[in-house]
Amino acid sequence: MTVPEGSLGWLFDFGRWIARVPYAWQFRIRVHGRDRVPLSGGVVVVANHSSMADGPILFGVLPRRVTFLIKQEMFKGVVGYLLRKIGQIPVKRGEADRTALTSALSVLKAGGVVGIFPEGTRGEGDVASAQNGAAWLARVGGAVVLPVACRGTYQAKGWRPPVDVLIGEPFHLPEGKGKAALGVATEQVRDRLATLVAELDELRVSEERR
């Protein structure tokens, strides 16, 4: 099952459609490198995070169903119920949440896609935990890592400002066991994502100059 247990595939796809439409009205979304997304097999998407709009935008524009690890505080009431039904996983911030990681690992081993924002949103502990989690999931789940950069949602102003999504090349993490090997893999995830974000920033500058 490439989506978490308890979620509904049809509602998952409807949610992706809903995620695309409102933001297409609010932003002019430009996706670069969509053909780099592997169309099968386990994938860990790692993306930067600058506003609440980033997650829904990526959920809608990526060509495969993506199960994101989302902060537990979002899973309240009707919103929380719907998030679970569209395949999203609650995760405790600032710690290694074994329940969330186990659910995500099941998705990967079934050939699905899991999305993580390894930059975190507040606190160095959140950042470190998320980065280690992304590397651990990819290695244990036998998945490739797909870096994705998103720019333009933070403090966006004006009528339909441009939002760019740049999808990088998928890559495998180096093999190895123990904390040292996990540290090397985590650093590689961090470097690939940072490089991609810088590449997107340069692309946006060049677009503005045209």
C-alpha positions in Angstrom: 0.0 0.0 0.0 1.7 3.2 -1.2 -0.4 5.4 1.1 -0.7 5.0 4.9 -3.3 2.7 6.4 -6.6 4.4 6.9 -6.2 6.9 4.1 -8.4 6.9 1.0 -6.8 6.9 -2.4 -9.6 8.7 -4.1 -9.7 11.4 -1.4 -5.9 11.6 -1.6 -6.2 12.5 -5.4 -9.0 14.9 -4.8 -7.0 16.6 -2.1 -4.1 17.0 -4.6 -6.5 18.6 -7.1 -7.8 21.0 -4.3 -4.2 21.8 -3.5 -3.6 22.9 -7.1 -6.6 25.0 -7.8 -6.6 27.7 -5.0 -2.9 28.3 -5.2 -3.0 28.6 -8.9 -5.4 31.6 -8.4 -3.1 33.1 -5.7 0.3 32.4 -7.3 1.8 31.9 -10.7 3.3 28.5 -10.1 6.2 27.4 -12.3 7.5 23.9 -12.0 11.0 23.1 -13.3 12.3 19.5 -13.7 9.1 17.6 -13.2 10.5 14.8 -15.4 13.1 14.1 -12.8 10.5 12.6 -10.4 10.9 8.8 -10.4 7.6 7.3 -11.5 7.9 4.2 -9.4 9.7 2.9 -6.4 10.3 4.4 -2.9 11.2 8.1 -2.9 12.0 10.5 0.0 11.3 14.0 -1.0 13.3 16.6 0.9 12.2 20.2 0.5 12.9 23.6 2.0 10.2 25.3 4.0 9.6 29.1 4.1 5.8 29.4 4.5 2.7 27.3 5.2 1.9 27.4 1.4 4.9 25.3 0.5 3.5 22.0 1.6 0.1 22.2 -0.2 1.8 23.5 -3.3 4.2 20.6 -3.5 1.4 18.2 -2.6 -0.5 19.4 -5.6 2.2 19.8 -8.3 4.3 16.7 -7.8 3.2 14.0 -10.2 2.9 11.2 -7.6 1.0 10.9 -4.3 3.2 12.2 -1.5 2.8 11.4 2.1 4.2 14.3 4.1 5.3 14.2 7.7 3.5 17.2 9.2 3.8 18.7 12.7 1.4 17.0 15.1 -0.3 20.3 16.1 -2.0 20.5 12.7 -3.9 17.2 13.4 -6.9 18.7 15.3 -10.6 18.5 14.6 -11.9 18.3 11.0 -8.6 19.4 9.5 -6.7 16.6 11.3 -9.2 14.1 10.2 -8.9 15.1 6.6 -5.1 15.2 6.7 -5.1 11.6 7.8 -7.6 10.6 5.2 -5.4 12.1 2.4 -2.4 10.2 3.6 -0.5 12.6 5.8 1.4 11.6 8.9 1.6 13.5 12.2 5.0 13.9 13.6 6.2 15.2 17.0 8.7 18.0 16.5 12.1 18.1 18.2 12.4 14.3 18.7 12.7 11.0 16.9 9.1 10.1 16.5 9.2 6.3 16.1 5.5 6.0 15.3 5.7 8.5 12.5 8.9 7.0 11.1 7.5 3.5 11.2 4.4 4.6 9.2 6.5 6.5 6.7 8.8 3.5 6.3 5.8 1.3 5.5 4.9 3.7 2.7 8.5 3.6 1.3 8.8 -0.2 1.4 5.5 -0.4 -0.6 7.1 1.8 -3.3 5.5 5.0 -2.2 6.7 8.6 -1.7 7.3 10.3 1.6 8.0 14.1 1.9 10.0 15.8 4.7 10.9 19.4 5.3 14.4 18.9 6.8 15.0 22.6 7.4 12.3 22.6 10.1 10.4 25.7 11.1 11.6 26.6 14.5 14.4 25.4 16.8 17.7 23.7 16.0 16.4 20.5 17.5 13.6 20.3 14.9 16.1 20.8 12.1 18.5 18.1 13.3 15.8 15.6 13.9 14.1 16.1 10.6 17.4 15.9 8.7 18.4 12.7 10.4 14.9 11.3 9.9 15.1 11.9 6.1 18.4 10.2 5.8 17.4 7.3 8.0 14.2 6.7 6.1 15.9 6.7 2.7 18.6 4.2 3.8 16.4 1.8 5.7 13.6 2.1 3.2 15.9 1.5 0.3 14.6 4.7 -1.3 16.1 7.4 -3.4 16.3 11.0 -2.2 14.6 13.7 -4.3 15.6 17.3 -3.4 12.9 19.9 -4.2 13.3 23.7 -3.8 10.4 26.1 -3.5 10.7 29.9 -3.6 8.2 32.8 -3.7 5.6 32.0 -1.1 7.3 33.9 1.8 5.8 37.4 2.3 4.5 37.3 -1.3 2.9 40.5 -2.5 1.0 41.7 -5.5 -1.3 40.0 -8.0 -0.3 36.3 -8.6 3.4 36.6 -7.7 5.6 33.9 -9.3 6.3 30.8 -7.2 9.0 28.5 -8.5 9.4 24.8 -7.7 12.7 23.3 -8.8 13.0 19.5 -8.7 16.5 18.2 -8.5 18.1 14.9 -9.6 17.3 11.9 -7.4 20.2 10.3 -5.7 21.1 7.3 -3.5 22.7 7.8 -0.1 26.0 6.1 0.6 25.9 2.7 2.4 27.2 2.2 5.9 26.1 1.4 9.4 26.1 3.3 12.7 25.8 7.0 13.7 28.9 8.1 11.7 27.4 6.7 8.4 24.1 8.3 9.2 25.8 11.6 9.8 27.5 11.4 6.4 24.2 10.6 4.7 22.5 13.5 6.6 25.1 15.9 5.5 24.7 14.8 1.9 20.9 15.4 2.1 21.6 18.9 3.6 24.2 19.8 0.9 22.1 18.6 -2.0 19.0 20.6 -0.8 21.1 23.7 -0.1 22.7 23.6 -3.5 19.3 23.2 -5.2 17.8 26.2 -3.3 20.8 28.3 -4.3 20.3 27.2 -7.9 16.7 28.2 -7.8 17.5 31.6 -6.4 19.9 32.2 -9.3 17.2 31.0 -11.7 14.7 33.5 -10.2 17.1 36.3 -10.5 17.8 35.6 -14.1 14.1 35.4 -14.8 13.5 38.8 -13.3 16.2 40.3 -15.5 14.5 39.2 -18.7 
